[in-house]
Amino acid sequence: MSAFKNKINLILAKSKNGVIGKDNSMPWHIPEELAYFKKETLNKVIIMGRNTFNSLGGKPLPNRVNVVISKTLSVDDFNGENFLLFKTLEKALSHFHREIYLNEVFLIGGADLAKYALEKDYIKTIFETEVEIEIKGDNLTYAPNFDTEDYVMLHLLTQVSSTAPNLQFSVYEYIKVK
Ligand SMILES: NC(=O)c1ccc[n+]([C@@H]2O[C@H](COP(=O)([O-])OP(=O)(O)OC[C@H]3O[C@@H](n4cnc5c(N)ncnc54)[C@H](OP(=O)(O)O)[C@@H]3O)[C@@H](O)[C@H]2O)c1
């Protein structure tokens, strides 16, 4: 059994039709949902794939340890910004395993890296936001599937955005029980 089985968190936001990204960026801007994401991940380790790193415009998210998983990037691509780079997710998890509890680690996407971690069974808890919107068009990235029967689901909150008119979102926590 892997040392990382059921250890880390995954946090993602998806539309009603399962979209998490469009044209390598977020398909919506909901300040209240960003505030929720910030509250969950502040002072934690956040791990992202290369495309998600690119979507941040080269700037790490403040007050978090920003980690990028990529076989093609080098540290020079960070222009001195505060990112840590690992070639595999396992190397990153081994690094943090020695320093902190892995339940302080949040995988923040994108779909490619999340799918890999789910298939490897590394994810203990999924914090999933569902945004009441349908995203259509080209160049869409879809959330990876997971078997809800392996998890207990808690409804954490439902909120209507006051700044992104008429957009409602709900947050669910899925805790793995198998
Ligand atoms: N709605 C949300 O919650 C949310 C969150 C995050 C991102 N997004 C969106 O999702 C989209 C990006 O997602 P994506 O699926 O295209 O890409 P991604 O997962 O961010 O990045 C994929 C890249 O990461 C590296 N990677 C992934 N898994 C790896 C593994 N197991 N081992 C080594 N390297 C690995 C590879 O980089 P190399 O090819 O360099 O090796 C791979 O090409 C964007 O639209 C972004 O805005 C949405």
The ligand as a Gaussian input file, in Angstrom:
#p B3LYP/6-31G(d) Opt

LIG

0 1
 N      -12.187000      25.323000     -11.093000
 C      -11.140000      24.938000     -10.368000
 O      -11.269000      24.627000      -9.170000
 C       -9.784000      24.871000     -10.998000
 C       -8.646000      24.613000     -10.230000
 C       -7.412000      24.545000     -10.865000
 C       -7.329000      24.706000     -12.233000
 N       -8.463000      24.957000     -12.946000
 C       -8.431000      25.085000     -14.395000
 O       -8.017000      23.810000     -14.942000
 C       -7.309000      24.043000     -16.155000
 C       -5.928000      23.402000     -16.059000
 O       -6.079000      22.010000     -15.800000
 P       -5.333000      20.877000     -16.683000
 O       -5.986000      19.575000     -16.378000
 O       -5.280000      21.331000     -18.088000
 O       -3.832000      20.932000     -16.173000
 P       -3.001000      20.778000     -14.803000
 O       -3.412000      19.532000     -14.094000
 O       -3.018000      22.059000     -14.062000
 O       -1.515000      20.636000     -15.396000
 C       -1.176000      19.532000     -16.213000
 C        0.317000      19.408000     -16.225000
 O        0.807000      19.226000     -14.905000
 C        1.824000      18.256000     -14.887000
 N        1.323000      17.037000     -14.262000
 C        0.037000      16.673000     -14.020000
 N       -0.014000      15.477000     -13.416000
 C        1.255000      15.077000     -13.269000
 C        1.862000      13.939000     -12.686000
 N        1.148000      12.960000     -12.138000
 N        3.208000      13.849000     -12.706000
 C        3.942000      14.841000     -13.235000
 N        3.430000      15.969000     -13.798000
 C        2.098000      16.072000     -13.805000
 C        2.182000      18.015000     -16.322000
 O        3.107000      19.045000     -16.676000
 P        4.347000      18.794000     -17.685000
 O        3.706000      18.501000     -18.997000
 O        5.094000      20.076000     -17.629000
 O        5.100000      17.610000     -17.133000
 C        0.840000      18.230000     -17.014000
 O        0.981000      18.532000     -18.381000
 C       -7.247000      25.574000     -16.314000
 O       -8.355000      25.979000     -17.101000
 C       -7.424000      26.082000     -14.897000
 O       -7.955000      27.395000     -14.844000
 C       -9.677000      25.046000     -12.356000

